[in-house]
Amino acid sequence: MENPNLGNETYVSPAIVKIDGKDHIVMITSSTNPFGHPEAAKTMGKIIGIEPISGKILWEYKDWECHISVASAVDAGNNKILLWRI
């Protein structure tokens, strides 16, 4: 399965977390960087959960504001994901 473009550039490696007992690949994309690309239209970043076998997008959060995403998601247990902005 081929997924569409997930969003802006990012330096984040995908991470595997457990949600409801199943593995999800979590990918984070950056929001538009107003310093590096002041002419670009502002877009928000995303946090996306992907099913490892099929590549199907299971869920996404579309209001992530982080101009240079670097840190990967961490499985925090109890169906929670730890994310941080640098």
C-alpha positions as CSV (number, residue, x, y, z in Angstrom):
1,M,0.0,0.0,0.0
2,E,1.3,3.4,-0.9
3,N,0.5,6.2,1.5
4,P,0.1,9.9,0.5
5,N,2.6,12.5,1.5
6,L,2.2,12.7,5.3
7,G,3.3,16.4,5.7
8,N,6.2,18.7,6.0
9,E,9.9,17.6,6.4
10,T,10.9,16.2,9.6
11,Y,14.0,14.7,11.3
12,V,12.0,12.2,13.4
13,S,12.5,8.5,13.1
14,P,9.3,6.4,13.3
15,A,8.6,4.8,16.6
16,I,6.5,1.7,17.5
17,V,4.0,2.1,20.4
18,K,1.3,-0.2,21.8
19,I,-2.2,1.1,21.6
20,D,-5.0,-1.3,22.8
21,G,-2.5,-4.1,22.7
22,K,-1.5,-3.6,19.1
23,D,1.6,-2.1,17.5
24,H,1.2,1.3,15.9
25,I,4.0,3.1,14.0
26,V,4.0,6.7,15.1
27,M,5.3,9.3,12.7
28,I,5.6,13.0,13.5
29,T,5.8,15.7,10.9
30,S,6.8,19.4,11.5
31,S,4.7,22.5,11.1
32,T,5.9,25.1,8.7
33,N,9.1,26.8,9.9
34,P,8.5,30.5,9.7
35,F,12.2,31.2,10.1
36,G,13.5,28.8,7.4
37,H,10.6,29.4,5.0
38,P,9.0,32.8,5.7
39,E,7.3,32.8,2.3
40,A,5.6,29.5,2.9
41,A,1.9,29.2,3.8
42,K,1.5,28.1,7.4
43,T,0.7,24.5,7.9
44,M,0.4,22.5,11.1
45,G,2.4,19.3,11.7
46,K,0.8,15.9,12.3
47,I,1.2,13.0,14.6
48,I,0.1,9.9,12.7
49,G,-0.6,6.3,13.8
50,I,0.1,3.7,11.1
51,E,-0.7,0.0,11.0
52,P,2.6,-1.8,10.5
53,I,1.5,-4.6,8.2
54,S,-0.8,-2.8,5.8
55,G,0.5,0.8,6.1
56,K,-3.1,2.0,6.7
57,I,-3.4,5.3,8.6
58,L,-5.2,4.5,11.8
59,W,-5.4,7.9,13.3
60,E,-3.9,11.4,13.1
61,Y,-3.6,14.5,15.2
62,K,-3.4,17.5,12.8
63,D,-2.7,20.4,15.1
64,W,1.0,19.7,16.1
65,E,2.9,23.0,16.2
66,C,6.6,22.3,16.2
67,H,8.8,23.9,13.6
68,I,11.6,21.4,13.7
69,S,10.4,18.0,15.0
70,V,13.4,15.9,16.1
71,A,12.4,13.7,19.0
72,S,10.6,10.4,18.4
73,A,7.4,9.4,20.1
74,V,7.8,7.2,23.2
75,D,5.4,4.6,24.4
76,A,4.3,5.9,27.9
77,G,2.1,2.8,28.6
78,N,-1.7,2.8,29.2
79,N,-2.4,3.8,25.6
80,K,-0.4,7.0,26.0
81,I,2.3,8.5,23.9
82,L,5.0,10.9,25.2
83,L,6.0,13.7,22.7
84,W,8.0,16.8,23.2
85,R,9.0,19.8,21.3
86,I,12.5,21.1,21.1
